Amino acid sequence: MLEYWDQPTKLKLHYRGPSGRRVTNWHPPDFLVLRQEGATFEEWKREEELARLVKEHSDRYQRHPSLGYRSAPGEAAAEALVRGKGRQPLSPPQR
């Protein structure tokens, strides 16, 4: 790891809520982690909380057999930033 920033920005998530209605939510990822291979947004949650979130918000959180827990809406929002759609400036946090 080269560097990390805590809650560096907010991602605009689109998904279906528990009621089936379409939801838009601004979510700050826990960390932006910079490595030689590239940059990733990361969520650090306890296993118990992730299991609960998968049950309560299955459109937002999923358990993948080989990749662990994922958030398709979060991945789509991060990808949109990379492609420049809905681009938000990522400035270093004030230290």
N, C-alpha and C positions, 0 to 999 in steps of 0.2 A: 504494500500500500504506500502510495506517495503522499497522499493527503486526504482528509475528509472534512466535510462541513456538515454541521447539524442543522436540520430543517432549512435547507438553502433556498427553497422556493415553494410555491403551491402548484399542484397539478390539478387541472380541471377534469374530473372523472364523470363519465356517463355510464349508467347501469340501471337495471331494474331493481327497485327496492323490494322488501318482503311482501308488500301489498300487490306487486306486479306493475306499479306505476313507474314511469321513467323518472330517474333521479339525476340531478346534476349537483355535484359536490366539489368544493375546493378542498384539497387534502395536501398538507405538507408532509412529504416523505421524511422519515427519520434522519437519513443521511444521504449525502452525495459523496461517493467514494471514488477517488481517482487512483487508478493503477496503471502500470505500464501498458496493459492490454486495452485500456479504455476507462470510461466512467460509467458508474451505475448508481441509480437511486436504490436505497435499501430501507426496508422496514424491519425493525428488530422488535419482535413480540414473543411472549412466552408461548410454549406449545399449547397450554390450556386455553389461552386467549384465542389463538389461531383456530383451534378446533371449534370453539364456540362461534367465532366469526363465520366459519365455513357453513355451519348449521343455520345461523340467523341471517346471513347475507350471501347466499350461494352464488348470486350473480356477480358479486364483487370479489369474493375470495374463493379459491378452489384449492383442492389438494390433488397434486399430480403425482402418480406412482413413483416416477423416477426423479422428478425435479423438485419435489417438496411443495410448499405452499406458494401460490401465485395469486396475482390480482390482474386479470385480463384488462379491466378498465385502467388500472395504474400503468400497465405496460403500454397500452394504447396512448395514454396521455404523454408518457415519456417519449415514445416514438414520435409523436406529433411535434414535440419540442426539437427533436433531432432533425426532422424534415423541415422545420421552420413554420409549421402550421400553428397558429396561436402562440407564436414565439414570445417568450418572456425573457427579459434580460436576467442573466445569472451573474450577479456581481458578488465578489467576495464579501463575506460577512464582516461587519465592523468588529475589530478586536481591541 
